[in-house]
Amino acid sequence: MNNSEGDIMSKLYVVGTPIGNLSDMTPRAIGILNSVDFIAAEDTRVTLKLLTHFDIHKPLVSYYEHNLREKGEEIINRILAGETCAIVTDAGMPCISDPGEDLVKLCAEHGIEVNVVPSPTAAMSALAISGLSTSRFAFEGFLSVTKKQRNAHLEEVKDLKHTLIFYEAPHKLKNTLNDLLNVLGNRRISICREMTKIHEEVLRGTISEMIEYYENNTPKGEFVLVVEGNVKVPEERYVTEEAIEYARKLIVDGAKTSDACKEAAKKFGFTKSEIYSGVISENRK
C-alpha cells in the first residue's frame, strides 16, 4: 500500500469489485478492505463470499435501497467518531446507479473525505467492445418497469446523437427491445451479456434483428444494451439536369426565377430550394 494510504482514518472508501471474474480484483482493493474498520455492502451475503475468497475478515453493515436513510446516518456517525468504512456493491463500481450515491452525498455534506478504488464497470466494458462510437455516450441505467415511464425516458433521449447505454434484466429484455424499436427506430445495437463471466457474449446488429433473435432464444443473464445515437443524416439528393434545364427554359421564356423553380420542383419531385441551388450553380459555370 502506498504512503498516502498508510494511515487510514475517518474516511469512506468507494471500492470497486469484479463484475464477474474474480481475477479482476485489484491488490489495492484487497488491501483497503483488509484495512478499514467495517464494510457497507448492498447484499452482505454476496459480499461475504467475495471476502471469504480473498481471506478478508471485516464486520459487514447492510446498506441498500430500502434502508439507506437509517443506515446512512449510522455509517456517517461511525466515520465521524473515527472509524473508516469501505462501501461495495454486489459487482463493479458502487455509487453508479446504486444506493451508495446517497452515502457519498452524506459524506460531502459532513465534510468527510471520500477516496475511490476503481474497478471494471459493465457499462464501460460493454461500450469498449460494442463496435459503436465511444467518443460521446450517455449512461441511462435501468429503464422503468412501467411501459409509460419507459417510453417517456426513451422519448427524452431519442434525439441525442451520442451512443446510449442501458442496463437490463433478462425478463424485461424483449419488452425493452420492442420499445426501443418503436421510439428510437431501427438503429444499430450491441447486446452485451454476462460481461467478464464464462458465458460472456456480444450480439451486434439492428434492433429488429435482436427482436427476431430473442423470439427463438430465451434471454439469460444480465445485459448491457449499447444503442447507436440518432445519427440519421438527410440523404443528399442530386437535382437532375432535366429539372434544372426545365426551370432555365421557363426563366428564358419570361418566368420569374422563383416561379420557375417552384414549377420545376412540383414537376420533378424536388424542393424549390434544391432547384434554385441547381439553377444558380449552372449560371455560375
C-alpha positions in Angstrom: 0.0 0.0 0.0 1.4 3.4 -0.8 2.2 6.0 1.8 -1.0 8.1 1.2 -3.0 5.1 2.4 -0.6 4.0 5.2 -2.6 5.8 7.8 -6.3 5.1 7.1 -8.6 7.0 9.3 -12.0 8.7 9.3 -12.9 8.4 5.7 -15.1 6.5 3.2 -13.6 4.3 0.5 -15.6 3.6 -2.6 -14.2 0.2 -3.5 -14.9 -1.4 -6.9 -15.1 -5.2 -7.1 -15.1 -7.6 -10.1 -18.2 -7.7 -12.3 -17.8 -11.4 -12.8 -14.2 -12.6 -13.0 -12.6 -12.7 -9.5 -9.2 -12.3 -11.2 -10.1 -8.7 -11.8 -9.9 -7.9 -8.1 -7.0 -5.4 -7.6 -4.3 -5.7 -4.9 -5.2 -2.2 -3.8 -8.9 -3.1 -3.3 -7.9 -6.2 -1.2 -5.5 -4.0 0.8 -8.2 -1.4 1.6 -10.8 -3.9 2.5 -8.3 -5.5 4.9 -7.5 -2.2 6.5 -10.9 -0.5 7.1 -12.9 -0.9 10.3 -16.1 -2.1 8.6 -17.6 -2.6 5.1 -21.0 -1.4 3.9 -22.5 -3.8 1.4 -25.5 -3.9 -0.8 -26.0 -7.6 -0.1 -23.9 -8.9 2.7 -24.3 -12.5 1.5 -22.8 -11.7 -1.8 -20.0 -9.6 -0.3 -19.2 -12.3 2.3 -18.5 -14.8 -0.5 -16.1 -12.3 -2.0 -14.3 -11.5 1.3 -14.0 -15.2 2.1 -12.4 -15.9 -1.3 -9.7 -13.3 -0.5 -9.4 -14.2 3.2 -10.7 -10.8 4.4 -12.4 -10.7 7.8 -14.2 -7.5 8.5 -17.6 -6.6 10.0 -20.3 -6.0 7.4 -23.2 -3.5 7.5 -26.2 -4.0 5.2 -26.7 -0.8 3.2 -29.2 -1.0 0.3 -32.1 1.0 -1.3 -34.7 0.4 1.4 -32.6 1.2 4.5 -30.2 3.8 3.1 -31.6 6.7 5.2 -31.4 4.9 8.5 -28.1 3.1 7.8 -26.6 6.1 6.1 -26.8 8.2 9.2 -25.4 5.3 11.3 -22.4 4.9 8.9 -21.8 8.7 8.9 -21.8 8.8 12.7 -19.3 5.9 12.9 -16.9 7.6 10.5 -17.2 11.0 12.3 -16.3 9.1 15.5 -13.1 8.0 13.9 -13.8 4.8 12.0 -13.1 4.1 8.4 -15.6 2.5 6.1 -15.5 0.9 2.6 -18.6 0.7 0.5 -19.0 -2.0 -2.0 -21.8 -3.2 -4.3 -22.6 -6.7 -5.5 -20.5 -6.3 -8.6 -18.5 -3.5 -10.2 -18.4 0.2 -9.1 -20.6 1.2 -6.2 -22.4 4.5 -6.3 -23.1 4.2 -10.0 -26.8 3.6 -10.5 -26.6 2.3 -6.9 -27.7 3.3 -3.4 -24.1 4.2 -2.5 -24.7 7.5 -4.3 -26.6 8.7 -1.2 -23.8 7.8 1.2 -21.3 9.8 -0.8 -23.6 12.8 -0.7 -23.9 12.5 3.0 -20.1 12.4 3.3 -19.9 15.5 1.2 -22.4 17.3 3.5 -20.5 16.3 6.6 -17.0 17.1 5.2 -15.9 13.5 5.2 -13.1 12.6 2.9 -14.0 10.1 0.2 -11.4 8.1 -1.8 -12.1 5.8 -4.8 -10.6 2.4 -5.6 -11.8 1.8 -9.2 -12.7 -1.5 -10.8 -14.3 -2.7 -14.1 -17.8 -1.5 -14.9 -20.3 -3.3 -17.1 -21.3 -0.1 -18.9 -17.7 0.9 -19.9 -16.7 -2.6 -20.7 -19.7 -3.1 -23.0 -19.1 0.2 -24.7 -15.5 -0.7 -25.4 -16.4 -3.9 -27.3 -19.7 -2.7 -28.8 -18.3 -1.6 -32.1 -20.3 1.6 -31.8 -19.0 5.2 -31.3 -17.2 5.7 -28.0 -16.3 9.4 -28.4 -19.5 10.6 -26.8 -22.0 8.5 -24.8 -24.7 8.7 -22.2 -25.3 6.1 -19.4 -29.0 5.8 -18.9 -29.1 3.0 -16.3 -32.1 0.8 -16.0 -35.4 1.7 -17.8 -38.6 1.7 -15.8 -40.6 -1.5 -15.4 -43.7 0.7 -16.3 -44.2 0.9 -20.1 -45.4 4.6 -19.9 -42.4 5.7 -17.9 -40.1 3.6 -20.0 -41.3 5.2 -23.2 -41.2 8.7 -21.6 -37.5 8.0 -20.8 -36.8 6.9 -24.4 -38.6 10.0 -25.8 -36.2 12.2 -23.7 -33.1 10.7 -25.3 -34.3 9.7 -28.8 -32.8 12.9 -30.5 -29.4 12.6 -28.8 -26.6 11.9 -31.3 -24.3 10.1 -29.0 -24.3 6.4 -28.0 -26.8 5.3 -25.4 -26.1 2.7 -22.7 -28.8 0.9 -20.8 -28.8 -1.9 -18.2 -31.5 -4.5 -18.5 -32.7 -7.7 -16.7 -33.5 -10.8 -18.8 -37.2 -10.9 -18.0 -37.6 -7.3 -19.3 -35.3 -7.6 -22.4 -38.0 -8.4 -25.0 -40.3 -5.6 -24.0 -37.4 -3.1 -23.9 -36.2 -4.1 -27.4 -39.8 -3.5 -28.7 -40.0 -0.1 -27.0 -36.5 0.8 -28.4 -37.7 0.0 -31.9 -41.0 1.9 -31.5 -39.4 5.0 -30.0 -35.9 5.2 -31.4 -36.3 3.4 -34.7 -34.3 0.5 -36.1 -30.9 1.6 -35.0 -27.7 -0.5 -34.6 -27.3 -2.1 -31.2 -24.8 -4.2 -29.4 -26.3 -6.5 -26.7 -23.5 -7.5 -24.2 -24.4 -10.3 -21.9 -22.7 -11.6 -18.7 -19.7 -9.4 -19.0 -16.3 -11.0 -18.0 -18.1 -14.2 -17.0 -17.9 -17.7 -18.5 -20.8 -17.1 -20.8 -19.9 -13.6 -22.0 -21.5 -12.8 -25.3 -21.8 -9.8 -27.6 -24.5 -9.7 -30.3 -24.3 -6.9 -32.9 -27.0 -6.0 -35.4 -30.1 -3.8 -35.7 -32.8 -3.7 -33.0 -35.2 -5.5 -35.2 -32.7 -8.3 -35.7 -32.3 -8.6 -32.0 -36.1 -8.8 -31.5 -36.1 -11.7 -34.1 -33.2 -13.4 -32.4 -34.9 -13.4 -29.0 -38.1 -14.8 -30.4 -36.2 -18.0 -30.7 -33.7 -17.7 -27.8 -34.6 -17.1 -24.1 -32.7 -14.2 -22.6 -30.4 -15.3 -19.8 -28.0 -13.4 -17.6 -27.5 -9.7 -17.1 -27.5 -7.4 -20.1 -25.9 -4.1 -21.2 -27.6 -2.6 -24.3 -25.4 -0.2 -26.3 -27.5 1.7 -28.8 -26.4 3.9 -31.6 -27.3 7.6 -31.2 -29.6 9.5 -33.6 -27.1 9.8 -36.4 -29.6 10.0 -39.3 -28.4 12.5 -41.9 -30.8 13.6 -44.6 -29.9 11.8 -47.9 -28.0 14.0 -50.3 -30.1 14.3 -53.4 -28.8 15.4 -56.7 -31.2 17.5 -58.8 -31.3 16.1 -62.3 -30.1 18.1 -65.3 -33.5 17.7 -66.8 -35.2 19.5 -63.9 -32.6 22.3 -64.0 -33.0 22.7 -67.7 -36.8 22.8 -67.4 -36.5 25.7 -64.8 -34.0 27.6 -67.0 -36.2 27.3 -70.0 -39.1 28.8 -68.0 -36.9 31.6 -67.0 -35.8 32.2 -70.6 -39.4 32.3 -71.6 -40.0 35.1 -69.2 -41.0 33.4 -65.9 -39.6 34.8 -62.6 -36.8 32.7 -61.2 -38.8 31.9 -58.1 -41.9 30.8 -60.1 -39.8 28.8 -62.5 -38.1 26.9 -59.6 -41.4 26.3 -57.9 -42.9 24.8 -61.1 -39.9 22.6 -61.8 -39.9 21.4 -58.2 -43.5 20.4 -58.5 -43.0 18.6 -61.8 -39.8 16.6 -60.9 -40.4 16.0 -57.2 -37.7 18.2 -55.7 -37.9 21.2 -53.3 -38.0 24.7 -54.6 -34.7 25.4 -52.9 -33.0 22.4 -54.4 -34.0 23.5 -57.9 -32.9 27.1 -57.1 -29.5 25.9 -56.0 -29.1 23.9 -59.1 -30.1 26.8 -61.4 -27.6 29.2 -59.6 -24.8 26.7 -59.8 -25.4 26.3 -63.6 -25.4 30.1 -64.0 -22.0 30.3 -62.3 -20.4 27.9 -64.7 
